[in-house]
Amino acid sequence: MRSIESWLSEYNESHRHVINKLAHWICVPAIIFSLLGLLWPLKTPAPLNIVLPDNWAVTVVLLSLVYYFMLSLRLALGMVMVSGILLLCISWLEHRPIILWQPCLAVFIIAWAGQFIGHMVEGKRPSFFKDLQFLMIGPLWLLAAIYRKLHLSY
């Protein structure tokens, strides 16, 4: 398995332009939030809910965290906190007079458009075209930048 440093270094190669970086700081969290919001109403089928949570958003978060813990204990712990906050916000929104999937779908589409615009400005293709695992590395890349600012190791 590749090291987290290797993943982050390669991801960074196509994320150097200030506009692309800004797009990722806005769009990656928006994509995660909207994806979890889209998955939130989907319930796990009866045979699977014996071993998995009853909710697909929570299931996806837990599976993602397994991957993150394999890459970096410290970044994974940060993602536990981030994921928990996102799930709490979605849970709160579920009890508001909105139809959750509609704004989540709009945010998902707009955020992906923002990502592609950022890469057009950068002049480089998104990393996930090379390896789909980079879809999981984007959030860690942002979190690693926060850790560096705070002088925390990962």
PyRosetta script that sets phi, psi and omega in degrees:
from pyrosetta import init, pose_from_sequence

init()
pose = pose_from_sequence("MRSIESWLSEYNESHRHVINKLAHWICVPAIIFSLLGLLWPLKTPAPLNIVLPDNWAVTVVLLSLVYYFMLSLRLALGMVMVSGILLLCISWLEHRPIILWQPCLAVFIIAWAGQFIGHMVEGKRPSFFKDLQFLMIGPLWLLAAIYRKLHLSY")
pose.set_psi(1, 138.5)
pose.set_omega(1, 179.2)
pose.set_phi(2, -68.0)
pose.set_psi(2, 151.3)
pose.set_omega(2, 178.0)
pose.set_phi(3, -77.9)
pose.set_psi(3, 158.3)
pose.set_omega(3, 177.6)
pose.set_phi(4, -62.3)
pose.set_psi(4, -36.7)
pose.set_omega(4, 178.9)
pose.set_phi(5, -61.1)
pose.set_psi(5, -40.1)
pose.set_omega(5, 178.6)
pose.set_phi(6, -64.4)
pose.set_psi(6, -46.2)
pose.set_omega(6, 178.9)
pose.set_phi(7, -60.7)
pose.set_psi(7, -48.7)
pose.set_omega(7, -176.7)
pose.set_phi(8, -66.2)
pose.set_psi(8, -38.3)
pose.set_omega(8, 179.1)
pose.set_phi(9, -63.7)
pose.set_psi(9, -46.1)
pose.set_omega(9, 179.4)
pose.set_phi(10, -67.1)
pose.set_psi(10, -39.0)
pose.set_omega(10, 177.9)
pose.set_phi(11, -62.3)
pose.set_psi(11, -40.6)
pose.set_omega(11, -178.5)
pose.set_phi(12, -62.4)
pose.set_psi(12, -28.3)
pose.set_omega(12, -177.5)
pose.set_phi(13, -59.2)
pose.set_psi(13, -31.6)
pose.set_omega(13, -178.9)
pose.set_phi(14, -108.2)
pose.set_psi(14, 21.8)
pose.set_omega(14, -179.7)
pose.set_phi(15, -140.5)
pose.set_psi(15, 59.3)
pose.set_omega(15, -176.9)
pose.set_phi(16, -108.1)
pose.set_psi(16, -29.4)
pose.set_omega(16, -177.4)
pose.set_phi(17, -70.7)
pose.set_psi(17, 137.9)
pose.set_omega(17, -175.4)
pose.set_phi(18, -58.7)
pose.set_psi(18, -36.6)
pose.set_omega(18, 179.4)
pose.set_phi(19, -68.5)
pose.set_psi(19, -42.6)
pose.set_omega(19, 178.6)
pose.set_phi(20, -65.5)
pose.set_psi(20, -41.1)
pose.set_omega(20, 177.2)
pose.set_phi(21, -61.2)
pose.set_psi(21, -45.7)
pose.set_omega(21, 179.3)
pose.set_phi(22, -60.6)
pose.set_psi(22, -42.8)
pose.set_omega(22, 178.0)
pose.set_phi(23, -58.3)
pose.set_psi(23, -41.1)
pose.set_omega(23, -179.0)
pose.set_phi(24, -71.1)
pose.set_psi(24, -37.0)
pose.set_omega(24, 178.2)
pose.set_phi(25, -63.7)
pose.set_psi(25, -31.1)
pose.set_omega(25, 178.6)
pose.set_phi(26, -87.9)
pose.set_psi(26, -47.3)
pose.set_omega(26, -168.7)
pose.set_phi(27, -80.3)
pose.set_psi(27, -35.5)
pose.set_omega(27, -179.0)
pose.set_phi(28, -62.0)
pose.set_psi(28, -50.6)
pose.set_omega(28, 176.3)
pose.set_phi(29, -60.9)
pose.set_psi(29, -37.0)
pose.set_omega(29, 179.4)
pose.set_phi(30, -64.6)
pose.set_psi(30, -39.3)
pose.set_omega(30, 178.8)
pose.set_phi(31, -65.9)
pose.set_psi(31, -45.2)
pose.set_omega(31, 179.6)
pose.set_phi(32, -61.0)
pose.set_psi(32, -49.1)
pose.set_omega(32, -179.0)
pose.set_phi(33, -59.2)
pose.set_psi(33, -47.7)
pose.set_omega(33, -176.8)
pose.set_phi(34, -68.4)
pose.set_psi(34, -36.8)
pose.set_omega(34, 177.4)
pose.set_phi(35, -63.5)
pose.set_psi(35, -45.0)
pose.set_omega(35, 177.7)
pose.set_phi(36, -63.7)
pose.set_psi(36, -37.3)
pose.set_omega(36, 176.5)
pose.set_phi(37, -64.3)
pose.set_psi(37, -36.4)
pose.set_omega(37, 177.3)
pose.set_phi(38, -70.0)
pose.set_psi(38, -34.8)
pose.set_omega(38, -179.2)
pose.set_phi(39, -81.2)
pose.set_psi(39, -21.3)
pose.set_omega(39, -173.5)
pose.set_phi(40, -52.0)
pose.set_psi(40, -46.9)
pose.set_omega(40, -177.1)
pose.set_phi(41, -74.9)
pose.set_psi(41, -10.7)
pose.set_omega(41, -177.7)
pose.set_phi(42, -81.4)
pose.set_psi(42, 119.3)
pose.set_omega(42, -178.4)
pose.set_phi(43, -91.9)
pose.set_psi(43, 144.3)
pose.set_omega(43, 178.3)
pose.set_phi(44, -69.0)
pose.set_psi(44, 133.9)
pose.set_omega(44, 179.8)
pose.set_phi(45, -61.3)
pose.set_psi(45, 152.6)
pose.set_omega(45, -173.6)
pose.set_phi(46, -47.8)
pose.set_psi(46, -48.1)
pose.set_omega(46, -176.8)
pose.set_phi(47, -66.2)
pose.set_psi(47, -33.4)
pose.set_omega(47, -177.0)
pose.set_phi(48, -80.2)
pose.set_psi(48, -25.8)
pose.set_omega(48, -176.0)
pose.set_phi(49, -72.6)
pose.set_psi(49, 0.8)
pose.set_omega(49, 172.2)
pose.set_phi(50, -72.8)
pose.set_psi(50, -38.3)
pose.set_omega(50, -177.3)
pose.set_phi(51, -109.3)
pose.set_psi(51, -16.8)
pose.set_omega(51, -179.5)
pose.set_phi(52, -114.9)
pose.set_psi(52, 156.8)
pose.set_omega(52, 174.8)
pose.set_phi(53, -59.2)
pose.set_psi(53, 160.8)
pose.set_omega(53, -176.4)
pose.set_phi(54, -73.7)
pose.set_psi(54, -3.3)
pose.set_omega(54, -170.7)
pose.set_phi(55, -129.4)
pose.set_psi(55, 131.0)
pose.set_omega(55, -176.1)
pose.set_phi(56, -67.9)
pose.set_psi(56, -29.8)
pose.set_omega(56, 178.0)
pose.set_phi(57, -63.7)
pose.set_psi(57, -46.0)
pose.set_omega(57, 179.3)
pose.set_phi(58, -66.2)
pose.set_psi(58, -39.3)
pose.set_omega(58, 178.0)
pose.set_phi(59, -60.5)
pose.set_psi(59, -45.3)
pose.set_omega(59, 179.4)
pose.set_phi(60, -63.6)
pose.set_psi(60, -41.3)
pose.set_omega(60, 177.6)
pose.set_phi(61, -60.9)
pose.set_psi(61, -47.6)
pose.set_omega(61, -178.5)
pose.set_phi(62, -62.3)
pose.set_psi(62, -42.3)
pose.set_omega(62, 177.9)
pose.set_phi(63, -65.5)
pose.set_psi(63, -38.5)
pose.set_omega(63, 176.7)
pose.set_phi(64, -62.8)
pose.set_psi(64, -41.6)
pose.set_omega(64, -179.1)
pose.set_phi(65, -64.9)
pose.set_psi(65, -34.6)
pose.set_omega(65, 175.3)
pose.set_phi(66, -59.2)
pose.set_psi(66, -46.9)
pose.set_omega(66, 178.3)
pose.set_phi(67, -60.9)
pose.set_psi(67, -45.7)
pose.set_omega(67, -178.6)
pose.set_phi(68, -64.5)
pose.set_psi(68, -38.6)
pose.set_omega(68, 178.0)
pose.set_phi(69, -65.6)
pose.set_psi(69, -30.5)
pose.set_omega(69, 176.7)
pose.set_phi(70, -68.9)
pose.set_psi(70, -28.5)
pose.set_omega(70, -178.5)
pose.set_phi(71, -87.5)
pose.set_psi(71, -44.0)
pose.set_omega(71, -174.6)
pose.set_phi(72, -162.3)
pose.set_psi(72, 118.4)
pose.set_omega(72, 179.7)
pose.set_phi(73, -59.4)
pose.set_psi(73, -47.1)
pose.set_omega(73, -175.4)
pose.set_phi(74, -68.8)
pose.set_psi(74, -42.3)
pose.set_omega(74, 177.4)
pose.set_phi(75, -67.2)
pose.set_psi(75, -36.8)
pose.set_omega(75, 178.7)
pose.set_phi(76, -63.1)
pose.set_psi(76, -40.2)
pose.set_omega(76, 177.9)
pose.set_phi(77, -63.1)
pose.set_psi(77, -37.8)
pose.set_omega(77, 174.6)
pose.set_phi(78, -63.4)
pose.set_psi(78, -39.8)
pose.set_omega(78, 179.6)
pose.set_phi(79, -69.9)
pose.set_psi(79, -27.8)
pose.set_omega(79, 173.7)
pose.set_phi(80, -60.0)
pose.set_psi(80, -46.3)
pose.set_omega(80, -179.0)
pose.set_phi(81, -65.8)
pose.set_psi(81, -47.6)
pose.set_omega(81, -179.9)
pose.set_phi(82, -60.5)
pose.set_psi(82, -46.9)
pose.set_omega(82, -179.0)
pose.set_phi(83, -62.7)
pose.set_psi(83, -41.3)
pose.set_omega(83, 178.3)
pose.set_phi(84, -60.7)
pose.set_psi(84, -43.4)
pose.set_omega(84, 178.4)
pose.set_phi(85, -62.8)
pose.set_psi(85, -44.7)
pose.set_omega(85, 179.7)
pose.set_phi(86, -61.8)
pose.set_psi(86, -44.5)
pose.set_omega(86, -179.9)
pose.set_phi(87, -66.0)
pose.set_psi(87, -37.9)
pose.set_omega(87, 176.5)
pose.set_phi(88, -63.4)
pose.set_psi(88, -41.4)
pose.set_omega(88, 178.2)
pose.set_phi(89, -63.4)
pose.set_psi(89, -42.0)
pose.set_omega(89, 179.4)
pose.set_phi(90, -66.3)
pose.set_psi(90, -41.6)
pose.set_omega(90, 177.4)
pose.set_phi(91, -60.2)
pose.set_psi(91, -42.0)
pose.set_omega(91, 178.5)
pose.set_phi(92, -63.2)
pose.set_psi(92, -44.4)
pose.set_omega(92, -179.9)
pose.set_phi(93, -63.9)
pose.set_psi(93, -31.3)
pose.set_omega(93, -179.6)
pose.set_phi(94, -59.0)
pose.set_psi(94, -28.8)
pose.set_omega(94, -177.6)
pose.set_phi(95, -95.9)
pose.set_psi(95, 15.5)
pose.set_omega(95, 176.4)
pose.set_phi(96, -102.8)
pose.set_psi(96, 160.4)
pose.set_omega(96, -178.1)
pose.set_phi(97, -77.6)
pose.set_psi(97, 58.7)
pose.set_omega(97, 174.6)
pose.set_phi(98, -132.2)
pose.set_psi(98, 160.8)
pose.set_omega(98, 172.2)
pose.set_phi(99, -97.0)
pose.set_psi(99, 104.0)
pose.set_omega(99, -167.4)
pose.set_phi(100, -53.2)
pose.set_psi(100, -41.0)
pose.set_omega(100, -172.9)
pose.set_phi(101, -68.0)
pose.set_psi(101, -27.8)
pose.set_omega(101, -176.3)
pose.set_phi(102, -66.5)
pose.set_psi(102, -54.2)
pose.set_omega(102, 176.8)
pose.set_phi(103, -66.3)
pose.set_psi(103, -31.8)
pose.set_omega(103, 178.7)
pose.set_phi(104, -65.3)
pose.set_psi(104, -40.1)
pose.set_omega(104, 177.5)
pose.set_phi(105, -64.9)
pose.set_psi(105, -42.6)
pose.set_omega(105, 178.6)
pose.set_phi(106, -62.6)
pose.set_psi(106, -46.1)
pose.set_omega(106, 179.3)
pose.set_phi(107, -62.9)
pose.set_psi(107, -41.4)
pose.set_omega(107, 179.9)
pose.set_phi(108, -58.8)
pose.set_psi(108, -47.6)
pose.set_omega(108, -178.9)
pose.set_phi(109, -66.8)
pose.set_psi(109, -46.7)
pose.set_omega(109, -178.8)
pose.set_phi(110, -64.2)
pose.set_psi(110, -41.4)
pose.set_omega(110, -179.4)
pose.set_phi(111, -66.4)
pose.set_psi(111, -38.9)
pose.set_omega(111, 176.7)
pose.set_phi(112, -66.5)
pose.set_psi(112, -37.9)
pose.set_omega(112, 175.7)
pose.set_phi(113, -60.8)
pose.set_psi(113, -42.5)
pose.set_omega(113, 177.4)
pose.set_phi(114, -60.3)
pose.set_psi(114, -39.7)
pose.set_omega(114, 177.7)
pose.set_phi(115, -61.3)
pose.set_psi(115, -46.0)
pose.set_omega(115, -177.8)
pose.set_phi(116, -69.0)
pose.set_psi(116, -34.4)
pose.set_omega(116, 175.1)
pose.set_phi(117, -63.2)
pose.set_psi(117, -44.7)
pose.set_omega(117, 177.3)
pose.set_phi(118, -57.1)
pose.set_psi(118, -40.9)
pose.set_omega(118, 179.3)
pose.set_phi(119, -73.3)
pose.set_psi(119, -30.0)
pose.set_omega(119, 174.2)
pose.set_phi(120, -64.1)
pose.set_psi(120, -43.5)
pose.set_omega(120, 177.8)
pose.set_phi(121, -63.4)
pose.set_psi(121, -42.5)
pose.set_omega(121, 179.4)
pose.set_phi(122, -63.8)
pose.set_psi(122, -33.6)
pose.set_omega(122, -176.9)
pose.set_phi(123, 82.2)
pose.set_psi(123, 17.5)
pose.set_omega(123, 179.0)
pose.set_phi(124, -132.8)
pose.set_psi(124, 146.6)
pose.set_omega(124, 179.3)
pose.set_phi(125, -69.8)
pose.set_psi(125, 152.0)
pose.set_omega(125, 174.7)
pose.set_phi(126, -59.2)
pose.set_psi(126, 143.0)
pose.set_omega(126, -176.7)
pose.set_phi(127, -59.7)
pose.set_psi(127, -32.1)
pose.set_omega(127, -176.4)
pose.set_phi(128, -68.3)
pose.set_psi(128, -13.2)
pose.set_omega(128, 173.1)
pose.set_phi(129, -66.2)
pose.set_psi(129, -28.1)
pose.set_omega(129, 179.0)
pose.set_phi(130, -84.2)
pose.set_psi(130, -41.6)
pose.set_omega(130, -177.7)
pose.set_phi(131, -152.7)
pose.set_psi(131, 122.2)
pose.set_omega(131, -177.7)
pose.set_phi(132, -60.7)
pose.set_psi(132, -20.7)
pose.set_omega(132, 178.6)
pose.set_phi(133, -62.2)
pose.set_psi(133, -21.8)
pose.set_omega(133, 178.4)
pose.set_phi(134, -64.3)
pose.set_psi(134, -20.3)
pose.set_omega(134, 173.7)
pose.set_phi(135, -62.1)
pose.set_psi(135, -29.9)
pose.set_omega(135, 178.3)
pose.set_phi(136, -86.2)
pose.set_psi(136, -20.7)
pose.set_omega(136, -176.2)
pose.set_phi(137, -81.6)
pose.set_psi(137, -30.0)
pose.set_omega(137, -179.1)
pose.set_phi(138, -50.1)
pose.set_psi(138, -50.5)
pose.set_omega(138, 178.3)
pose.set_phi(139, -62.2)
pose.set_psi(139, -36.8)
pose.set_omega(139, 178.5)
pose.set_phi(140, -68.2)
pose.set_psi(140, -34.1)
pose.set_omega(140, 177.8)
pose.set_phi(141, -61.1)
pose.set_psi(141, -42.8)
pose.set_omega(141, 176.8)
pose.set_phi(142, -66.6)
pose.set_psi(142, -46.0)
pose.set_omega(142, -179.1)
pose.set_phi(143, -64.3)
pose.set_psi(143, -38.9)
pose.set_omega(143, 177.7)
pose.set_phi(144, -62.0)
pose.set_psi(144, -36.7)
pose.set_omega(144, 177.4)
pose.set_phi(145, -64.6)
pose.set_psi(145, -39.5)
pose.set_omega(145, 176.9)
pose.set_phi(146, -64.7)
pose.set_psi(146, -43.5)
pose.set_omega(146, 178.5)
pose.set_phi(147, -59.3)
pose.set_psi(147, -44.0)
pose.set_omega(147, 179.5)
pose.set_phi(148, -61.4)
pose.set_psi(148, -41.5)
pose.set_omega(148, 178.0)
pose.set_phi(149, -60.9)
pose.set_psi(149, -36.6)
pose.set_omega(149, -178.4)
pose.set_phi(150, -88.2)
pose.set_psi(150, 2.1)
pose.set_omega(150, -178.7)
pose.set_phi(151, 60.3)
pose.set_psi(151, 39.4)
pose.set_omega(151, 176.3)
pose.set_phi(152, -104.3)
pose.set_psi(152, 141.9)
pose.set_omega(152, 177.2)
pose.set_phi(153, -85.2)
pose.set_psi(153, 158.7)
pose.set_omega(153, 176.7)
pose.set_phi(154, -134.3)
pose.dump_pdb("model.pdb")
